[in-house]
Amino acid sequence: MRLVLCRGKEYFLVEKFEGELHTHRGVIDLSELKHANPGDTIKTHLGVEYRVLPFKPSDYFRFFRRTSTPVMPKDIGAIIAYSGIRRGDTVLDSGTGTGMLAAYLANAVYPGKVITVEKRWDFAEVARKNFEMTGLDNIHLICGDLLEVHRGFKIKFDLITLDMKDDRDFVEHSKDLLNPGGCLAIYNPYVEHARDVVRKMEQHGFLDIECFELLRIDMEFKRIGSRPSTGVWHTGYIALGRV
Ligand SMILES: C[S@@+](CC[C@H](N)C(=O)[O-])C[C@H]1O[C@@H](n2cnc3c(N)ncnc32)[C@H](O)[C@@H]1O
C-alpha cells in the first residue's frame, strides 16, 4: 500500500510503514500510518498536521524519478482522449524515458497491456522502479532500440505513442503494427519535426491526421484581481493519425 501525506504544496510518498519521516515541520513516526485511512490527519512531533491521501495516478507526475523530459499530464490527457483508447486495449510506447506516458496509458487501458521500449538501460532501470511505484502489472518494459526490436513483435496495437528522435523513421512500421482504427500519436517539441511526421503520415496513407499544441495557462487569484501566472509555456506538438 502507498499513501501520500500533504500539507499545502508539500507532498510525501509513504511506501514503508516503519521508521521516521523528517519534514521541515518535524518528524513523523511512520508506524502510526499503518492503520491510517485516506482523510485522516497525522501530526509531526511538533504538532504540525499532514493530511493522509490515497496514492493515485495523478501522483505519478509528482513522484516519478526523472531521467529524460517526461510528457506533461495535459498532453497525456489529450493523447488518451484523441486516440480513443479504452479499457483492454494494447499500446506500444517508445522511448520509455521516465515512463510517465507509459504509466498513465497503462492505467487508462488496464487490464490491457502497454509494451514500452527504451534503448538506454540506465533510463530503463529508473523507469522500471517508477512502474513498481504504480502497482500496475500490465506494463512490459523492453530495453532495446525500437527500430530493431519491433521486428520481433507478433501482436498488433490499438495505439502507438512515439517520443524519441527517430520517430520519423518509425511511421511506416507503425502502419503495419496497428489494428484497424488504431492510432499513431507522436509527441515532439520541435515544429519542423512535427511537420515531417505529418508529411510521413500523409505519404503512408494515415487517416484523420491532425497536429496541435496545447497550452496550459495557470491562474493566480489575488485580492487585487486574477490573471495568468505563467507566460506561454511550450511543451510539444502532438501529431495523430489513424489507420
Ligand atoms: C523524451 S524521452 C521519452 C519520455 C517519455 N515519453 C516519458 O513520458 O517519460 C525520449 C527517450 O527515448 C529514448 N529513445 C531514443 N531513441 C530510441 C529508440 N530508437 N528506441 C528506444 N528508445 C529510444 C531515449 O533514450 C529517451 O529515454
Ligand as a Chemical Component Dictionary entry (heavy atoms), coordinates in Angstrom:
data_LIG
# 
_chem_comp.id                   LIG 
_chem_comp.type                 NON-POLYMER 
_chem_comp.pdbx_formal_charge   0 
_chem_comp.three_letter_code    LIG 
# 
loop_
_chem_comp_atom.comp_id 
_chem_comp_atom.atom_id 
_chem_comp_atom.alt_atom_id 
_chem_comp_atom.type_symbol 
_chem_comp_atom.charge 
_chem_comp_atom.model_Cartn_x 
_chem_comp_atom.model_Cartn_y 
_chem_comp_atom.model_Cartn_z 
_chem_comp_atom.pdbx_ordinal 
LIG C1  C1  C 0  11.931 12.368 -24.223 1  
LIG S1  S1  S 1  12.265 10.790 -23.678 2  
LIG C2  C2  C 0  10.705 9.996  -23.545 3  
LIG C3  C3  C 0  9.918  10.437 -22.345 4  
LIG C4  C4  C 0  8.664  9.601  -22.076 5  
LIG N1  N1  N 0  7.732  9.703  -23.165 6  
LIG C5  C5  C 0  8.017  9.973  -20.770 7  
LIG O1  O1  O 0  6.860  10.459 -20.783 8  
LIG O2  O2  O -1 8.640  9.795  -19.712 9  
LIG C6  C6  C 0  12.964 10.014 -25.090 10 
LIG C7  C7  C 0  13.518 8.639  -24.796 11 
LIG O3  O3  O 0  13.600 7.893  -25.996 12 
LIG C8  C8  C 0  14.713 7.043  -25.914 13 
LIG N2  N2  N 0  14.999 6.620  -27.291 14 
LIG C9  C9  C 0  15.510 7.383  -28.300 15 
LIG N3  N3  N 0  15.580 6.671  -29.436 16 
LIG C10 C10 C 0  15.104 5.420  -29.148 17 
LIG C11 C11 C 0  14.934 4.225  -29.912 18 
LIG N4  N4  N 0  15.260 4.183  -31.198 19 
LIG N5  N5  N 0  14.413 3.129  -29.291 20 
LIG C12 C12 C 0  14.071 3.175  -27.977 21 
LIG N6  N6  N 0  14.234 4.287  -27.204 22 
LIG C13 C13 C 0  14.728 5.388  -27.779 23 
LIG C14 C14 C 0  15.745 7.924  -25.239 24 
LIG O4  O4  O 0  16.795 7.150  -24.672 25 
LIG C15 C15 C 0  14.925 8.663  -24.203 26 
LIG O5  O5  O 0  14.907 7.996  -22.986 27 
# 
loop_
_chem_comp_bond.comp_id 
_chem_comp_bond.atom_id_1 
_chem_comp_bond.atom_id_2 
_chem_comp_bond.value_order 
_chem_comp_bond.pdbx_ordinal 
LIG C1  S1  SING 1  
LIG S1  C2  SING 2  
LIG S1  C6  SING 3  
LIG C2  C3  SING 4  
LIG C3  C4  SING 5  
LIG C4  N1  SING 6  
LIG C4  C5  SING 7  
LIG C5  O1  DOUB 8  
LIG C5  O2  SING 9  
LIG C6  C7  SING 10 
LIG C7  O3  SING 11 
LIG C7  C15 SING 12 
LIG O3  C8  SING 13 
LIG C8  N2  SING 14 
LIG C8  C14 SING 15 
LIG N2  C9  SING 16 
LIG N2  C13 SING 17 
LIG C9  N3  DOUB 18 
LIG N3  C10 SING 19 
LIG C10 C11 SING 20 
LIG C10 C13 DOUB 21 
LIG C11 N4  SING 22 
LIG C11 N5  DOUB 23 
LIG N5  C12 SING 24 
LIG C12 N6  DOUB 25 
LIG N6  C13 SING 26 
LIG C14 O4  SING 27 
LIG C14 C15 SING 28 
LIG C15 O5  SING 29 
# 
